């Protein structure tokens, strides 16, 4: 293997590093190669001392620093502060209000279910005590209808409450990652 081939493999293995660090590593090995060649070493001896391109790339990656987030952290903080004060607080208040409304609707499903059952049994007892009257029989149907409506509303409102709270959590996590300067991972 020639130094050109070795250098090409090293360059391919360093592709995960930022361009600036990749350039420093490649320049380091080129300078080292030139110094040893000027000192009279053969190309084979120089490459034997370098180890494999994979090992050299692994050593370079270990010494690499993680790239700093782009942008000014103070500017990003100020931007997010303004965003929260003028947009975020009202939006969070609206989301919280919607979540409370969804929870109230969820509980109202149980209330409608319980009211329907109570109405049915109350008028069933009235029929047993005072005899069957048209109004009493109608209330049996109303009680069963309310109980059925409540039974249908409970899962619907539970789903809406969960979806709203999940969306709120995702929004807050994404905003926190933005403030810390981390990219969104999908």
MODELLER restraints for C-alpha pairs under 7 A, 6 or more apart:
rsr = mdl.restraints
at = mdl.atoms
rsr.add(forms.Gaussian(group=physical.xy_distance, feature=features.Distance(at['CA:3:A'], at['CA:47:A']), mean=6.96, stdev=0.5))
rsr.add(forms.Gaussian(group=physical.xy_distance, feature=features.Distance(at['CA:6:A'], at['CA:53:A']), mean=6.22, stdev=0.5))
rsr.add(forms.Gaussian(group=physical.xy_distance, feature=features.Distance(at['CA:9:A'], at['CA:53:A']), mean=6.05, stdev=0.5))
rsr.add(forms.Gaussian(group=physical.xy_distance, feature=features.Distance(at['CA:10:A'], at['CA:53:A']), mean=4.72, stdev=0.5))
rsr.add(forms.Gaussian(group=physical.xy_distance, feature=features.Distance(at['CA:10:A'], at['CA:54:A']), mean=6.70, stdev=0.5))
rsr.add(forms.Gaussian(group=physical.xy_distance, feature=features.Distance(at['CA:10:A'], at['CA:57:A']), mean=6.16, stdev=0.5))
rsr.add(forms.Gaussian(group=physical.xy_distance, feature=features.Distance(at['CA:13:A'], at['CA:54:A']), mean=6.57, stdev=0.5))
rsr.add(forms.Gaussian(group=physical.xy_distance, feature=features.Distance(at['CA:13:A'], at['CA:57:A']), mean=5.93, stdev=0.5))
rsr.add(forms.Gaussian(group=physical.xy_distance, feature=features.Distance(at['CA:14:A'], at['CA:22:A']), mean=6.13, stdev=0.5))
rsr.add(forms.Gaussian(group=physical.xy_distance, feature=features.Distance(at['CA:14:A'], at['CA:57:A']), mean=5.81, stdev=0.5))
rsr.add(forms.Gaussian(group=physical.xy_distance, feature=features.Distance(at['CA:25:A'], at['CA:60:A']), mean=6.95, stdev=0.5))
rsr.add(forms.Gaussian(group=physical.xy_distance, feature=features.Distance(at['CA:33:A'], at['CA:46:A']), mean=6.73, stdev=0.5))
rsr.add(forms.Gaussian(group=physical.xy_distance, feature=features.Distance(at['CA:36:A'], at['CA:46:A']), mean=6.79, stdev=0.5))
rsr.add(forms.Gaussian(group=physical.xy_distance, feature=features.Distance(at['CA:69:A'], at['CA:181:A']), mean=5.68, stdev=0.5))
rsr.add(forms.Gaussian(group=physical.xy_distance, feature=features.Distance(at['CA:69:A'], at['CA:182:A']), mean=6.91, stdev=0.5))
rsr.add(forms.Gaussian(group=physical.xy_distance, feature=features.Distance(at['CA:76:A'], at['CA:179:A']), mean=6.64, stdev=0.5))
rsr.add(forms.Gaussian(group=physical.xy_distance, feature=features.Distance(at['CA:77:A'], at['CA:179:A']), mean=6.35, stdev=0.5))
rsr.add(forms.Gaussian(group=physical.xy_distance, feature=features.Distance(at['CA:80:A'], at['CA:179:A']), mean=6.90, stdev=0.5))
rsr.add(forms.Gaussian(group=physical.xy_distance, feature=features.Distance(at['CA:95:A'], at['CA:168:A']), mean=6.97, stdev=0.5))
rsr.add(forms.Gaussian(group=physical.xy_distance, feature=features.Distance(at['CA:99:A'], at['CA:161:A']), mean=6.23, stdev=0.5))
rsr.add(forms.Gaussian(group=physical.xy_distance, feature=features.Distance(at['CA:99:A'], at['CA:164:A']), mean=6.31, stdev=0.5))
rsr.add(forms.Gaussian(group=physical.xy_distance, feature=features.Distance(at['CA:99:A'], at['CA:165:A']), mean=6.48, stdev=0.5))
rsr.add(forms.Gaussian(group=physical.xy_distance, feature=features.Distance(at['CA:102:A'], at['CA:157:A']), mean=6.37, stdev=0.5))
rsr.add(forms.Gaussian(group=physical.xy_distance, feature=features.Distance(at['CA:102:A'], at['CA:160:A']), mean=6.53, stdev=0.5))
rsr.add(forms.Gaussian(group=physical.xy_distance, feature=features.Distance(at['CA:102:A'], at['CA:161:A']), mean=5.02, stdev=0.5))
rsr.add(forms.Gaussian(group=physical.xy_distance, feature=features.Distance(at['CA:103:A'], at['CA:161:A']), mean=5.97, stdev=0.5))
rsr.add(forms.Gaussian(group=physical.xy_distance, feature=features.Distance(at['CA:105:A'], at['CA:157:A']), mean=6.06, stdev=0.5))
rsr.add(forms.Gaussian(group=physical.xy_distance, feature=features.Distance(at['CA:106:A'], at['CA:154:A']), mean=5.56, stdev=0.5))
rsr.add(forms.Gaussian(group=physical.xy_distance, feature=features.Distance(at['CA:106:A'], at['CA:157:A']), mean=4.61, stdev=0.5))
rsr.add(forms.Gaussian(group=physical.xy_distance, feature=features.Distance(at['CA:106:A'], at['CA:158:A']), mean=5.65, stdev=0.5))
rsr.add(forms.Gaussian(group=physical.xy_distance, feature=features.Distance(at['CA:109:A'], at['CA:150:A']), mean=4.58, stdev=0.5))
rsr.add(forms.Gaussian(group=physical.xy_distance, feature=features.Distance(at['CA:109:A'], at['CA:151:A']), mean=6.87, stdev=0.5))
rsr.add(forms.Gaussian(group=physical.xy_distance, feature=features.Distance(at['CA:109:A'], at['CA:153:A']), mean=5.08, stdev=0.5))
rsr.add(forms.Gaussian(group=physical.xy_distance, feature=features.Distance(at['CA:109:A'], at['CA:154:A']), mean=4.70, stdev=0.5))
rsr.add(forms.Gaussian(group=physical.xy_distance, feature=features.Distance(at['CA:110:A'], at['CA:150:A']), mean=6.00, stdev=0.5))
rsr.add(forms.Gaussian(group=physical.xy_distance, feature=features.Distance(at['CA:110:A'], at['CA:154:A']), mean=6.32, stdev=0.5))
rsr.add(forms.Gaussian(group=physical.xy_distance, feature=features.Distance(at['CA:112:A'], at['CA:146:A']), mean=5.95, stdev=0.5))
rsr.add(forms.Gaussian(group=physical.xy_distance, feature=features.Distance(at['CA:112:A'], at['CA:147:A']), mean=6.31, stdev=0.5))
rsr.add(forms.Gaussian(group=physical.xy_distance, feature=features.Distance(at['CA:112:A'], at['CA:150:A']), mean=4.76, stdev=0.5))
rsr.add(forms.Gaussian(group=physical.xy_distance, feature=features.Distance(at['CA:113:A'], at['CA:146:A']), mean=6.12, stdev=0.5))
rsr.add(forms.Gaussian(group=physical.xy_distance, feature=features.Distance(at['CA:113:A'], at['CA:147:A']), mean=4.08, stdev=0.5))
rsr.add(forms.Gaussian(group=physical.xy_distance, feature=features.Distance(at['CA:113:A'], at['CA:148:A']), mean=6.82, stdev=0.5))
rsr.add(forms.Gaussian(group=physical.xy_distance, feature=features.Distance(at['CA:113:A'], at['CA:149:A']), mean=6.95, stdev=0.5))
rsr.add(forms.Gaussian(group=physical.xy_distance, feature=features.Distance(at['CA:113:A'], at['CA:150:A']), mean=4.09, stdev=0.5))
rsr.add(forms.Gaussian(group=physical.xy_distance, feature=features.Distance(at['CA:113:A'], at['CA:151:A']), mean=5.90, stdev=0.5))
rsr.add(forms.Gaussian(group=physical.xy_distance, feature=features.Distance(at['CA:114:A'], at['CA:147:A']), mean=6.70, stdev=0.5))
rsr.add(forms.Gaussian(group=physical.xy_distance, feature=features.Distance(at['CA:116:A'], at['CA:143:A']), mean=4.04, stdev=0.5))
rsr.add(forms.Gaussian(group=physical.xy_distance, feature=features.Distance(at['CA:116:A'], at['CA:144:A']), mean=5.85, stdev=0.5))
rsr.add(forms.Gaussian(group=physical.xy_distance, feature=features.Distance(at['CA:116:A'], at['CA:145:A']), mean=6.92, stdev=0.5))
rsr.add(forms.Gaussian(group=physical.xy_distance, feature=features.Distance(at['CA:116:A'], at['CA:146:A']), mean=4.39, stdev=0.5))
rsr.add(forms.Gaussian(group=physical.xy_distance, feature=features.Distance(at['CA:116:A'], at['CA:147:A']), mean=4.23, stdev=0.5))
rsr.add(forms.Gaussian(group=physical.xy_distance, feature=features.Distance(at['CA:117:A'], at['CA:143:A']), mean=5.89, stdev=0.5))
rsr.add(forms.Gaussian(group=physical.xy_distance, feature=features.Distance(at['CA:117:A'], at['CA:144:A']), mean=6.70, stdev=0.5))
rsr.add(forms.Gaussian(group=physical.xy_distance, feature=features.Distance(at['CA:117:A'], at['CA:147:A']), mean=5.64, stdev=0.5))
rsr.add(forms.Gaussian(group=physical.xy_distance, feature=features.Distance(at['CA:119:A'], at['CA:143:A']), mean=4.88, stdev=0.5))
rsr.add(forms.Gaussian(group=physical.xy_distance, feature=features.Distance(at['CA:120:A'], at['CA:139:A']), mean=6.74, stdev=0.5))
rsr.add(forms.Gaussian(group=physical.xy_distance, feature=features.Distance(at['CA:120:A'], at['CA:140:A']), mean=4.75, stdev=0.5))
rsr.add(forms.Gaussian(group=physical.xy_distance, feature=features.Distance(at['CA:120:A'], at['CA:143:A']), mean=4.39, stdev=0.5))
rsr.add(forms.Gaussian(group=physical.xy_distance, feature=features.Distance(at['CA:120:A'], at['CA:144:A']), mean=6.23, stdev=0.5))
rsr.add(forms.Gaussian(group=physical.xy_distance, feature=features.Distance(at['CA:123:A'], at['CA:136:A']), mean=5.68, stdev=0.5))
rsr.add(forms.Gaussian(group=physical.xy_distance, feature=features.Distance(at['CA:123:A'], at['CA:139:A']), mean=6.39, stdev=0.5))
rsr.add(forms.Gaussian(group=physical.xy_distance, feature=features.Distance(at['CA:123:A'], at['CA:140:A']), mean=6.17, stdev=0.5))
rsr.add(forms.Gaussian(group=physical.xy_distance, feature=features.Distance(at['CA:124:A'], at['CA:140:A']), mean=6.80, stdev=0.5))
rsr.add(forms.Gaussian(group=physical.xy_distance, feature=features.Distance(at['CA:127:A'], at['CA:136:A']), mean=6.39, stdev=0.5))
rsr.add(forms.Gaussian(group=physical.xy_distance, feature=features.Distance(at['CA:174:A'], at['CA:184:A']), mean=6.97, stdev=0.5))
rsr.add(forms.Gaussian(group=physical.xy_distance, feature=features.Distance(at['CA:177:A'], at['CA:183:A']), mean=6.91, stdev=0.5))
